[in-house]
Amino acid sequence: MLAVLGALSFRLAPNPPSLDLLGSGPFTNLSSGEQAQTNAIAHVWFGLACPFVGNYLGGRKGMWVAMASCAGLVLVRETFFHGQTPGPEVRTDLLTGLSPLFVVAVTDLAMH
């Protein structure tokens, strides 16, 4: 039990806040390989699934609450849980995580 608690304390140690939006390098890291592309697809999936689950659970109001919550979660995740991530990866993660939420929001506003 002590070993499990020790392992968790190392794994759950907080990272210093870092959001290196203006870091050097290319605009995104999508050309750096298959892992970056898979990561971007996962962020797009999360950004699309979140408002649709909110819509399913709470209608239009639930969708907007879910979009705001997920946008905040994306920002918190990138700032506090990624450590010293280089600029291109931060920009890609924010772009692929927040763009689907923005597209769903604009589409919903255009339809209502």
C-alpha positions in Angstrom: 0.0 0.0 0.0 2.8 2.4 0.8 4.4 1.7 -2.6 1.1 2.6 -4.3 0.9 5.8 -2.4 4.5 6.6 -3.2 4.0 6.0 -6.9 0.9 8.2 -6.9 2.7 11.0 -5.2 5.3 11.1 -7.9 2.7 10.8 -10.7 0.4 13.4 -9.3 3.1 16.0 -8.5 1.9 19.3 -10.0 3.8 20.9 -12.9 4.6 24.6 -12.8 2.1 26.5 -15.0 3.2 26.9 -18.6 1.4 28.0 -21.7 4.1 28.7 -24.2 1.9 30.1 -27.0 4.5 32.4 -28.4 7.4 29.8 -28.4 9.7 29.3 -31.3 9.2 26.8 -34.0 6.6 26.1 -36.7 3.0 27.2 -36.1 1.8 23.6 -35.4 3.5 20.2 -34.9 1.3 18.3 -37.3 4.1 17.7 -39.7 6.3 16.1 -37.0 4.8 12.6 -37.3 2.0 10.2 -36.7 1.9 10.7 -32.9 1.2 14.4 -33.3 -1.6 13.7 -35.8 -3.1 11.1 -33.6 -3.0 13.5 -30.6 -4.7 16.2 -32.7 -7.5 13.8 -33.8 -8.1 12.9 -30.2 -8.4 16.6 -29.3 -10.9 17.2 -32.2 -12.9 14.1 -31.1 -13.1 15.5 -27.5 -14.0 18.9 -28.7 -16.9 17.5 -30.8 -18.1 14.9 -28.4 -18.3 17.2 -25.4 -21.1 19.5 -26.6 -23.0 16.7 -28.2 -23.1 14.8 -24.9 -24.2 18.0 -23.2 -26.9 18.4 -25.7 -28.0 14.8 -25.2 -28.1 15.2 -21.4 -29.5 18.7 -21.1 -30.7 20.0 -24.4 -29.4 23.3 -25.8 -28.6 24.7 -22.4 -26.7 21.6 -21.5 -24.7 21.9 -24.8 -23.6 25.4 -23.9 -22.7 24.5 -20.4 -20.7 21.5 -21.7 -18.9 23.7 -24.3 -17.9 26.3 -21.7 -16.8 23.5 -19.3 -14.8 21.7 -21.9 -13.1 24.9 -23.2 -12.1 25.7 -19.6 -10.8 22.1 -19.2 -8.7 22.4 -22.4 -7.1 25.6 -21.1 -6.5 24.2 -17.6 -5.1 20.9 -19.1 -2.7 22.8 -21.4 -1.6 25.2 -18.7 -1.1 23.0 -15.6 -0.9 19.3 -16.8 1.5 19.4 -19.7 4.6 20.7 -18.1 7.2 22.5 -20.2 5.6 21.8 -23.6 7.1 23.5 -26.7 5.2 26.2 -28.5 4.1 24.2 -31.6 2.6 21.5 -29.5 0.7 24.0 -27.3 -0.6 25.8 -30.3 -1.7 22.5 -32.0 -3.4 21.3 -28.8 -5.3 24.5 -28.2 -6.3 24.8 -31.9 -7.5 21.3 -32.2 -9.2 21.3 -28.8 -11.0 24.7 -29.0 -11.8 24.9 -32.8 -14.5 22.2 -32.7 -16.2 23.9 -29.8 -16.1 27.2 -31.6 -17.5 25.6 -34.8 -20.4 23.9 -32.8 -21.1 27.2 -31.1 -21.2 29.2 -34.3 -23.4 26.6 -36.0 -25.8 26.6 -33.1 -26.1 30.3 -33.1 -26.6 30.4 -36.9 -29.4 27.8 -36.6 -31.3 29.5 -33.7 
